[in-house]
Amino acid sequence: MFDWDDLRVFLAAARSGSLSTASIRLGIDAATVGRRIARLESALKATLLVRSKSGLRLTAAGAYLLETGAQAEVAMEAAASVGHPDRIAGTVRISAAEGFGATILAPALSGLRRQHPHLRIELAASSGFLSPSRREVDMAITLSAPDSARLVVEPLTPYQLGLYASPEYLERHPTPDDANDLTGHDIVGYVEDLIYAPELRYLDEVSPGLKPVLSSSSIRAQREIIAGNGGIGVLPCFMATGLQRVLPDLWIERRFWLSTHREVHGSARIKAVHAWIKDICDMHRTRLSPHERRGSDQDRPARQGSKRR
């Protein structure tokens, strides 16, 4: 029989893909993480993780243990809270789209902490997403709805994007009258072969064949390029403070989706963070969708694609 705490260490390493990252999360040194995993492998008589250039990689046995171990983890957490089933405590790891996570969620985290002082939040706000179905995270905010029976998936909020430039750039260049005029401007956008989701292919919706001359895999870096007088680019409206709108009658609509693993969806800590995220979206509704229609159209799902009116 193996030590249950070794399973906890293995789960942290498998989810993070790194002994050092797991050690920080667990509060023990990386060498101890390695020894504990080796002890677990010895007890199970199976290799669970192998090192690669990109970090730790799961073997077939490791992938199976990650799935079954996550189920055991949920049961152990439930057992630990048997005396206080409604206590809001523990760690919640959230994966969020980079711009939304950094601009909307991050500034509000201190308020969540004051509201629930026993919660610990880990926010992964970066290009690409971690997966709640593999229990890499507890919750994910993504650009499209994941397709997994293991997840509870729901639409979170619509949001809109527009074309922006710095005031200084527009002082030195003629302001475009329509999308065809953009071909004469420096365009900022994503690196083509690093686009990780089809929802990020904005430029073809603005004007087919439009290509960036300055590009980045990071939407935050694109925002800084635009703010630094680098050209005109598509940004979420909630990230465009201090920039000037170009072609204001043209905007693009998208939607964020919120997913949680079905096994933890009903826990007190997940329900508390879920409610907080929904409240934050409601608070920033106008900022997220400045062109939102009022009245009966207000709750209709946002359509993807360019819209003019």
N, C-alpha and C positions, 0 to 999 in steps of 0.2 A: 504494500500500500504506500502511496506517495504522500508527501506533506501537502495539505491543501493550500498552504501559503505559497508554496512553490508554483502552484497553478496560477495564483494571482500575479506573481512575478512574470511568468511566461506570457500571460495575457497582455500585460503592459508592454513587454518587449515586442510581441507579435504585432500589436496595434501601432506602435510607434516606428517599428522597423529599425530600431537602434538601441544598443545597450545603454549608451550614454543618455539618450532621451528618456528611456524607461527609468534609469536611475534617478533622474531629476524628479520625475513624476512620483516615484515611490519613496524618495527621500533616503536612498541607500546608494553606495558607490557602485560604479559600473562593474567592477571585478566581482562584487557580491552578486549582482544580477546574473553574470555569466556562470558563477558557481552554482547558483540556485537552479538555473535552467539545466546545467549539466547533471545535477542531482536528479532532477525530474526525468530527464532523458534516460538516466541509468535505471531509475525505478520502473519506468515504462518500457525499457528495452527498445527504444525507438529514437531516431534522430528527428528533432522537431524543427530546428532552425539551422540554416547554413549561411555563412557570410558570403556576400557578393559585393561587387563594386558599388552598387547602389544602396547597400545596407543589408539587413537581415532578410532572408527569404524563407518562407514557410515550405517545408516538405509536405508530401501528401498526408503524412501522419500529423504534422503540425497544423495543417489546415483543418483536419477533422477535430483535433483537440481544441482549436480556437472556437469552432462552432459549438461543440458540446460543452466546453469549459465556460463559454459565455452564458449558456443556460444555467450551469451550476452557480455561476457568479450571481445571477439574478436571484436564485433561490437563497443563496447565502445572505445577500443584502436584505431580502425579505425577512429571513430568520433573525438577522441582527436588529431589525426595527420592530420586532414583534411587540415590545413593550410600549413603543411610540410610533404606531403605524402612520400617523399624520405629521410626524416631525419632518420639517423641510431642511434636510442636511445632506452633505455628501458632495461628490464631484459631478458636474455636468459638463461634458465636452461638446462644443458646437462647431460644426464646419459651416462656413458661410461664404458666399460670393465675396470676393476681395473688397470691392467698393462698398457694398452694403455692410459688411462686417466692420470695416474700419471707420466708415463715415456715420452710419446709423446706430449700430449696436455698441461699438466700443465706448463712445462718450457716455452712454447710459448705464454702463456696467456698475459704476459706483453706487447708483441709486438702487440697483438690484441687490447689491451687497448690503446696503443699509437696511433694506426691507427684509432680507433673509441672511442674517450674519453667519449662519452655519453652512451656507452654500459656498462651494468653490467652483468657479467657472473657468473653463479652458476654451478660449476662442481661437479657432484656426481660420483666419481670414486671409486667403491666398488664392492664387490662380489654381484652378482645379479644385476637386472636392474629395474629402474623406468619406467613407461609406458607413452609414449606420447599419446597413444589412450585414456587414462583416464586423460590426461592433467596433470599428475604428473610432467612431464618435457615437454619442447618444442621440444627437439631433443634427440635421443638415438642412441648410437653406440653399436651394439649388435653382438653376435657370429653367429646368424642365422637371417633370414629375418622374421620379424613379419608378421602375416597374419591378416590384418585388413583393411577394406575399408576406415577407417578414416585416414589412414596414406599414405604418399608418401614415398615409400621404394626404395632404390637403393643400389647396391654394392658400398662399399667405397674403400677398398683396400685389396688385398691378404696379408698374412703375413706367416712367417714360424717359426717353433719351432724345437729345437734340444736337444740333451742330453748334459748336462754340469756338471762339477764338479770343485772344487777349485784346483789350482795347488798343494796345500799342501796335499789334500786328495789323489790325484793321485801319489804323491811321496811315500805315505805309502801303497798303494794298487796297484796290477797289473792292467795295463790298459786293458780294455776289447778289444778283437779282433772282436767279433760279439755280437749280441743281446743275445745269449745263455749264454755268460759269465756274464751278468748282475745279474744273480741269486746269484752269490757269493759276491755281493756288497750291501751296504746300499743304499736303494732307497728312494727318496723324492718325494712326490706327494700330491694329494688331499685327504681329508677325504672322504671316500666312500659315506657315507649317507648325506654329505653336498654338493655333486656335483650338481649344479643347472642347468647345461646344458649338453646335450650329447656330445657336441663338446669338453668338457674338459676331456673326458675319453681317455687320451693319452697313458697310459701305456700298455693297451691291444693291441694298434696298434704297439707298439715297440716290445713287446713279450707277447703273451697271457698268462694270469695268473700272470703277474708281479705285486707284491704288495709293497706298501711303508712301511718302518719301521718308518719313520718320516713324518708326514703329517700335512697339514694345509688347511683351507678353502680359504686362501689368497695366490695368486700367488706371491705377494711381500714378504710375510713371507717365502714362499718356496725358493725364491731367496736368502733370508738372511740365511736360513738353509744351503743351498748349499754353499754359500760363507763362512759360518762358519765351513766348513769341515764336514758337516753332511752326505754327500753322493752324489749320482748321481741323477739328476732329469731332467725332460723336462721343458724347459723355452722358451718363445718367444725369438727369436734371438735378438730383439731390447732391451731386458732386461738383456742380458748376458755379458755386459762389465766387464772385469776383471776376467772372468771365462774361463775355458779351455774346448774346445769342445771334446766330447767323441763320438766315431763312426761317424766321420764327413761325411761319405757317406750316413747317414740315417737322414732324416728330415721329418717333418710333415707339411702339408699345411692346412691353414684355411683362412677364409675371414671375414672381418668386414663389417657390413651393417649399413647404415645410414637411419634413419627414422625421419620424422617430421609430426606433425599433419596437415592434409590437410587444415584446416581453417587458419593456420598461415604461411603456407609454402611460400606464396607470399609476406609476409611483408618484409620491408626493413631490419630490424634487423636480421631476420632469413636468408635472402639471403646473408647478409654480413658474418654471422658466418658460413654458409654453404660453401661459397667460401673459407673462411679461413681454415676450416677443410680439404677441398680438397687440398689446397696449402700445408698444413703441411704434408699430406700424400705423395704428390709428392716430397717434400723436403727430406723426410725420406724413399724414395722408396727402396733404396739399403739396408738400415738398417732393414726395415721391411721384405724384401725378398732377402737375400743375394745370394740365389741360383737361382734367377729369370732368365729364359731363355731370350735370346736376339732375336731381329728380330720379325718374324710374331707370335711367341709364346708368346710374351710379354704381350699382352692384353687378352689372353685367361683366363677364370675364373679358379681360383686355385682349384685343386681337393683336397678333404679331404682324409687323409690317409697317411701312410708312403710311401716315395719314395726313391728308391736307384738308383744310376747310377754309 
